[in-house]
Amino acid sequence: MKSAITICLVPEARRGPFVFHDGLEAGCRTAAEHGFDGIEIFPADANEVAAEVVRPLLDAHGLRLAAIGTGAGWVRHGLCLCHADEDVRLRARAFIASVVDAAGELGAPAIIGSMQGRTSGDVSRELALGMLADALGELGARAARHGQPILYEPLNRYETDLFNRQSEAASFVAANSLGPVKLLCDLFHMNIEEEDVAGALVACGRSVGHIHWADSNRRAMGFGHTDPGPVVAALRAIQYEGWLSAEVFPLPTASEAAARTMASLRRHLAA
């Protein structure tokens, strides 16, 4: 398993759960100093993560790209895949598609989290899930052309009412034959929604495509009450070899969050 840490390039998300907020170059430098294998980027748009921008920084600091988030489409533009307005849905797909292409050129997947949307007065659950399946099918096929999956992230009940539990999302993906779609299993969301976090990971098996390594309070692992031991054991049981990426608040400082994350990873991955 490989270690990654988040870099946010979106000013509107400065108070969000991302560790580094002071630019891509500074984030790469500090990530490397703390010993991370790679970075996960939350950009304002695809232009910020163009290969000619990102690849030289990765090479200079000996890093790899774990994934690129699409959440700025929601945070900055109010776009989501299940919106009642067809034009908004099409713009959401176009925004995500541009990030898929940028990530794919760099050999990484794109993440769909907040941009999935939720039901509303004009959009029933049945309709919303149809919209989601159609969008994931199209975007997953696009990602597959780059040799990458799409990472779909079930969120907690306060952020979406589509899928909150990993097994339900995995069943939805299978029922709709969404082969290129893998699950992003965020330990913070799972601590809210799952009866047994480790058991949920084992149940999803090869559907697990990415892990957000966060404690129960969305701080770095070790600042809350999550026990990482069973989580790592579960990941080993399903032969997961992907990324453990710190999507956490930069508390008490970004440097301390990075150091605590790396300490937890080294301790539990060495066990």
Secondary structure, 3 states (H helix, E strand, C coil): CEEEEEEECCHHHCCCCCCECCCHHHHHHHHHHCCCCEEEEECCCHHHHCHHHHHHHHHHHCCEEEEEECCHHHHCCCCCCCCCCHHHHHHHHHHHHHHHHHHHHCCCCEEECHHHCCCECCECHHHHHHHHHHHHHHHHHHHHHCCCCEEECCCCCCCCCCCCCHHHHHHHHHHCCCCCEEEEEEHHHHHHHCCCHHHHHHHHHHHEEEEECCCCCCCCCCCCCCCHHHHHHHHHHCCCCCEEEECCCCCCCHHHHHHHHHHHHHHHHHC
